[in-house]
Amino acid sequence: MHLNFFQAMGGFNVKNISTLNPGYICPQCSLVIHDPVQLSECGHRQCQSCTPIEQQATITCSVCQTQTRTHQLMIDRGFKTEMQSLPIECILCSWSGQLRDYQQHFTLLHPHPICPHCNQSFQSLQHFNQHHLQQCQQRHQLSIDCLLKPFGCHQQIARDEKQQHYLSEQHQQAAVTLLRQIIAQRQQQSDASISCLPQDIEDRLDC
């Protein structure tokens, strides 16, 4: 499978990522999904370029840990079409529009992206994204991972924007996931304690 320039970069890096439905965010690169691939066993999606189909026989979903065989992966063209109307804000300037126009905007206006935190210039969007997400020390000194990252909230947040982030849809859905896990664990504990009751008490409960 050959990847073009934008496929190789991973997802789309956008300013308003915390306001988007988390279903549109790739769990691998934490960017807006580019060329979505669906894991057929669980239904979750991620970028085509974030899916190493040539390196392993199965793909483990980072959201739910379900495994899907690589030959069962599906390029989700319908979902890609749905995403084209997403409202997008450019990560580097004041431009806003729809996702279908973002690629052209970035190519024309930001051919050599400059990091807004450390002013380092890059020759490609792929290198800029890698730097912005993983390597920029100044950005990471100002930002922290959400406490609910293990439950699906992958957005890095500025220390002075915590309250705004807590109201975002991505954070709220992660909170729901956490609550469901807590309820399920307590239910299991309750069932286990009932199964350990003496036989005479169980007989009374059955009456």
Secondary structure, DSSP 8 states (H G I E B T S, - for coil): ----HHHHT-SB-BTTGGGS-GGGB-TTTSSB-SSEEE-TTT--EEEGGG--TTT-SEEE-TTT--EEEGGG-EE-HHHHHHHTT-EEEBSSSS-EEEHHHHHHHHHHH-SS-B-TTT--B-SSHHHHHHIIIII-HHHHHHEEE-TTGGGT---EEEGGGHHHHHTSHHHHHHHHHHHHHHHHHHHHHHHHHHHTS-HHHHHHHH-
